[in-house]
């Protein structure tokens, strides 16, 4: 499991468009990344994707009708890349297909992110950095795997091993 001492320097070109293909054990999702809304977050996601950080990482928290969460190399919900970075302002709503950073409080972003399974009125505490443009059927397949109860009592631990196979980034 790779760990880094600090967030990556900005390497993306904010004048370009970035599209992520998230290949999962249930199929592929394509997502437009919001470079203008969240340049630091998109840069981080692109960096980790290109490093292969997300390869074979499991979806460790799934709540149908809410969201699917991944990005923790330990698969426990407690892991990350070894650094944290600041939140960016949220100007959009958490609608079906939204990609947003999971965190442990203000300015604790790392590698974990979630994809909204349905529109949900979350507080704007989770930086939104993309939107699924194709593969909503794959999102449905991920969100509806059977789950069991977590140690905190939340019914969200998948009983089926669902994983990211790879994340590839296209620059336009």
N, C-alpha and C positions, 0 to 999 in steps of 0.2 A: 504494500500500500504506500503510494507516494505521499510525502508530506512536504510542504513548502514553508519557508520562514516568513514570507510576506506576500501580500496580494501582488498579482502581476502588474507590471507597468502597462500603461495604455498602449496597445499595439494595433487596435482596430482603426479603420478609417471611418470617421463619423459621417462622411459624405456617401458611403456605400451602404448597400442593403445586405443583411446577413440572414440566411435561412438555415435552420438546423433540421437535420433528419435524425430523429431519435428512433433507432431500430430497437424493438423490444421483442421479447419472447412471444408476444401476441400480434406482432406486425409493426409497421412503421407509422410514425407520426411526423408530419412536417410542420414547422413553426417559423413564422416570421419573427425576427428578434427586433425589439424596439430600441435601436441605437440612439435615437434622439432623446427618448424619454429616460433611458437608464444606461448611459454609456459605460459607466464603471462596472455595472452588473453584467451587461452584454460582453464586455471585454473579458471579465472573469470567466463567464460561461464558455466563451470561444476558446480562451486559453486552456481551461480544464478539458474541454472536448478534444482539442488538438493534441493535448498531452496523453490522451487515452484514459484520463482519470475516471470517466464514467463507464468504461468497458466492464461488463459483467457485474454491474452494481444492481442490487435488488430494489424493488419497490417494497419498502418496509412498513408503510402505513397507507392503508386504503380504506376510504369511507365512501361507499356508493352514495350518489346524490350530493357529494361535497367535493372530495378531491383524492388524488393519488400522489404519494410523496416518495421521493427517491433522492439519490445523490450522496448517500452516506456509504463510504467504502466498507464500513464495518457491518452495515446492515442492521444496526441497532437503533438508529435515530440519534445517536450521540456523537457520531464521527464527522470528520470534515477534512479540509485540505491542510490544516495546520496554522491557518491564519483567519482573521475576521476582517470585514470591511464595512464601511458606512452604508446606511440606507440611502436610497434616492427617493425624491418625492413621488407619491402615487397620485396620478391624475386620471386614472381609468377605473372602471368598476371590475370586480372579480366576476367575470362571466365565464360560461362554459368554454373550455379550451385555453384559458389564461394560464401563462407560465409565470410563477412568482417565487421569490426566494422564501424558504422556510428559515426561521431564526429562533433564537432563545432570548429574544428581547431586543431593544433598540441597538442598532449598529453591530449586530452579531452574525452578519451574513458570511457564508463560507461556500460550500458546494451543494448543500441540500436545497431542493426546489420542489414545488408541487405544481400539478396541473389541475385546474378546476374541472370537475366532472359536471357541475351544474352552476348556474348563476347563484351567488351566495353573498349576503350582505356583510362581508368581513370588514373590520376596521382597517383603515389604510396603513397598516403596520408592516406589510410584506411587499417589498419592491416588485412591481410588475415589469417583466422584461421581454415578454413575447406572447404570441397567440397562435394556437394550432390552426393551420389553414387546410390541412387534409389529414385524415386518419381518425376522425371522431368515433368511427366504429371500433378502432383499436383502443381508444380511450375508454369506451363503454366496456370492452372485453376486459381491460385491466381493472376498471372500477367495480366489476361485478364478480371478481374471483371470491371464493368463500373466505371469510375472516373469522378469527377467534378473538378472545378478549386479551388485551395487553395487561401488563402488571399494574397499570394505573386504572384499569377497569374499562378502558375504551375498547369498543368492538372494532378493531382496525388492523389486526395482525393477519396478513394473508397466510392461509394454510397451503396455498399453491405457490411454488417458487416462480415468481415473475420478475424478470430482469431487463435492464438495458443491455443490449448486445453491443451497441456502439452509438456514438453521436458524431455525425459528420457535419461540417460547416461549409456552406456555399457562400461565396462573396460575390456580389454583383455590382 
